[in-house]
Amino acid sequence: MLPRPARLTEADGFRAAVRSGRRAGSATLVVHWHDQGPEPAQVGFVVSKAVGNAVVRNRVKRRLRHLTREHLRELPGRGVLVVRALPDAATARPARLDADLAHGLRRVLTPRSAS
């Protein structure tokens, strides 16, 4: 379970992260990071009906919450992280979800180089 201050519950936070934040995708997840958010950083999850029925969606959310809690220390002090599950997340092993989450976090949290 995520600590209460780390839970994203407001629609505006989801909207800002998805529309204005940085994005990194994989076969099972899309990670959105918007660094102009509340302090401490908050995390939200989007698991649509395309992932599966209610039982499958809730299982995926539980796994993602558990994995994300382990990565909270990597997040900067303020911002919004939205983890969106793709249909392949329903059948992915937890190790695969963790690898995809870690990869997505590295990509969205690494500053872009000036070109």
ZIGILIN-V169003 format. One record per residue. N is the residue number from 1. RES is the residue in one letter. PHI is phi in radians with two decimals (* if undefined). BURIAL is + if it has 16 or more other C-alpha atoms within 10 Angstrom, else -. D_LAST is the distance of its C-alpha to the last C-alpha in Angstrom with 1 decimal. Layout:
N | RES | PHI | BURIAL | D_LAST
N | RES | PHI | BURIAL | D_LAST
This chain:
1 | M | * | - | 40.3
2 | L | -1.38 | - | 37.5
3 | P | -1.09 | - | 38.5
4 | R | -0.91 | - | 39.3
5 | P | -1.12 | - | 36.7
6 | A | -1.58 | + | 34.0
7 | R | -1.55 | + | 35.1
8 | L | -1.59 | + | 33.4
9 | T | -2.17 | - | 36.2
10 | E | -1.72 | - | 35.1
11 | A | -1.07 | - | 33.8
12 | D | -1.09 | - | 31.4
13 | G | -1.16 | + | 29.5
14 | F | -1.07 | + | 29.3
15 | R | -1.06 | - | 28.3
16 | A | -1.11 | + | 25.5
17 | A | -1.15 | + | 24.0
18 | V | -1.28 | + | 24.2
19 | R | -1.47 | - | 23.1
20 | S | -1.96 | - | 20.4
21 | G | -1.51 | + | 19.4
22 | R | -1.44 | + | 17.0
23 | R | -2.34 | + | 18.8
24 | A | -2.48 | + | 19.4
25 | G | -2.11 | + | 22.3
26 | S | -2.53 | + | 24.7
27 | A | -1.23 | - | 28.1
28 | T | -1.98 | + | 30.0
29 | L | -2.47 | + | 27.7
30 | V | -2.18 | + | 24.9
31 | V | -1.91 | + | 23.6
32 | H | -2.02 | + | 22.3
33 | W | -2.25 | + | 21.2
34 | H | -2.14 | + | 21.3
35 | D | -1.43 | + | 21.0
36 | Q | -1.81 | - | 23.0
37 | G | -2.49 | + | 26.3
38 | P | -1.26 | - | 29.6
39 | E | -2.05 | - | 30.3
40 | P | -1.30 | + | 31.0
41 | A | -1.01 | + | 28.5
42 | Q | -2.04 | + | 30.3
43 | V | -2.20 | + | 30.3
44 | G | -2.31 | + | 31.6
45 | F | -2.23 | + | 32.5
46 | V | -2.20 | - | 32.8
47 | V | -2.29 | + | 35.2
48 | S | -1.46 | - | 36.4
49 | K | -1.13 | - | 39.6
50 | A | -1.14 | - | 37.8
51 | V | -1.29 | + | 37.6
52 | G | 2.75 | + | 41.4
53 | N | -1.30 | - | 44.5
54 | A | -1.03 | - | 44.9
55 | V | -1.10 | - | 45.8
56 | V | -1.17 | + | 42.8
57 | R | -1.06 | + | 40.4
58 | N | -1.16 | - | 41.9
59 | R | -1.11 | - | 41.7
60 | V | -1.09 | + | 38.0
61 | K | -1.09 | + | 37.5
62 | R | -1.07 | - | 39.6
63 | R | -1.09 | + | 37.6
64 | L | -1.14 | + | 34.3
65 | R | -1.06 | + | 35.6
66 | H | -1.09 | - | 36.9
67 | L | -1.16 | + | 33.7
68 | T | -1.17 | + | 31.5
69 | R | -1.00 | - | 34.0
70 | E | -1.23 | - | 33.2
71 | H | -1.78 | - | 29.5
72 | L | -1.01 | + | 30.0
73 | R | -1.12 | - | 29.5
74 | E | -1.34 | - | 25.9
75 | L | -1.32 | + | 25.0
76 | P | -1.07 | - | 23.9
77 | G | -1.04 | - | 26.8
78 | R | -2.41 | - | 26.1
79 | G | 2.47 | + | 24.9
80 | V | -2.26 | + | 26.0
81 | L | -2.00 | + | 25.7
82 | V | -2.06 | + | 27.2
83 | V | -1.91 | + | 28.1
84 | R | -1.86 | + | 29.2
85 | A | -1.45 | + | 31.4
86 | L | -1.73 | + | 31.5
87 | P | -0.92 | + | 34.9
88 | D | -1.18 | - | 34.4
89 | A | -1.15 | + | 34.4
90 | A | -1.13 | + | 38.1
91 | T | -1.87 | - | 39.0
92 | A | -1.30 | - | 36.3
93 | R | -1.24 | - | 37.6
94 | P | -0.98 | - | 36.6
95 | A | -1.11 | - | 34.8
96 | R | -1.19 | - | 32.6
97 | L | -1.06 | + | 31.8
98 | D | -1.12 | + | 31.0
99 | A | -1.11 | - | 28.7
100 | D | -1.16 | + | 26.9
101 | L | -1.14 | + | 26.8
102 | A | -1.07 | + | 25.4
103 | H | -1.12 | - | 22.7
104 | G | -1.09 | + | 21.7
105 | L | -1.10 | + | 21.8
106 | R | -1.02 | - | 19.6
107 | R | -1.21 | + | 16.9
108 | V | -1.42 | + | 17.2
109 | L | -1.61 | + | 17.7
110 | T | -1.37 | - | 14.9
111 | P | -1.05 | - | 12.2
112 | R | -1.27 | - | 8.8
113 | S | -1.45 | - | 6.2
114 | A | -1.27 | - | 3.8
115 | S | -1.80 | - | 0.0
